[in-house]
Amino acid sequence: MSIHTVERVLYEIASSPAIAAAYKADPAKFLASYPLEAEEAQMVLGLRFRELTDRGLNHMLAMRAFSALQGRDKVSDYLRELKG
């Protein structure tokens, strides 16, 4: 697994409300336009940020992407997930 493409996907989601909305509208279709391995796509689809950060995803990028998709008011959920 190369975390580079996953980071690119999540950076784009975190950086643009329009891109985040496109992901939310049809996550599988959105991810199909990126050269992700099946396992990577499943982790992104499942918002499995703990697994992704364990594999090298930048923590700040993960939190920004989570906030873009779930809302800033849910960051405590993100932090709980990281603790396991």
ABEGO torsion letter per residue (X at the ends): XBAAAAAAAAAAAAABAAAAAAAAABAAAAAAABBBBAAAAAAAAAGBAAAAAAAGBBAAAAAAAAAAAAEAAAAAAAAAAAAX
